[in-house]
């Protein structure tokens, strides 16, 4: 990442004794203000990318970088920038080490599972070879019965062969059950870990809702069926103002609260996800009339007053939302369906901004 400290140093003439760098305003359009704003934007994107790269560990780095990014909104002298860059460097390196260790652990777990299955297959093969030898001995003995003439000898040979055969079968069954039980237990354990990993990979780290990729997969599944369903895209009104005026940490808190209200207002059969930024998405397994009624109930529930904690203390925010709804059409692609829902949402948002709209 480009060093702002180097940028500051490059503006000083060699050998010149310069006074300590004063705080600079970020409200202007000078090169310094643009550089700091670009640096803050890069920190935000690094945080978002870290969550995408490793959901299990990325949220911590995102929060740390968010704090650094927020600090640069108020303090931009040379010492503050140098301290910020040092913090960022340490945080990123630390996250990189932990992430590498995390994926090494996951790789080792998969390797262990493969080795376990290989060992189990090998033991089953060895068991089958032993039992095959025992069964071969019994078969050879039974064949010799035909050459016996004494009835008592024939009876004794059959009884002995039957006993040996039963012992072999019982041993095969016992060893097979033990091997299968052990394999089942180990596979169940790894299956649980894989399910947890899949759950984590399909979840938005900030809000706890499903992420975009998972929602798209659910739309694809429904598109191939005859049942009616609708898609709604929910956009928080004037969310950028919250980030710009109160900071991204307050914005994140608002997103989490809004996601919780969406979850509470939705029905059990509705699927909810975070589409990205301040946008959310719902899949409603219903026709357009039923979906419109549900969206009206949802809008009343989620729009209203939210309590957030800012640097100056608790604050109430009045939050509105624009919701675009579209019903799936026969043979319509996921892209086209989402495009119609998105266009409907922006049409509502534009009408709300129009003069005389009362919002």
Secondary structure as UniProt FT lines:
FT   HELIX           4..10
FT   TURN            14..15
FT   HELIX           31..53
FT   HELIX           55..71
FT   TURN            72..74
FT   HELIX           78..145
FT   TURN            146..147
FT   HELIX           151..201
FT   TURN            205..207
FT   HELIX           212..223
FT   STRAND          230..236
FT   TURN            237..238
FT   HELIX           239..246
FT   HELIX           248..265
FT   TURN            268..269
FT   STRAND          271..276
FT   TURN            277..278
FT   STRAND          279..284
FT   HELIX           288..302
FT   STRAND          304..310
FT   TURN            311..312
FT   STRAND          313..319
FT   STRAND          321..327
FT   TURN            330..331
FT   HELIX           334..353
FT   TURN            355..356
//
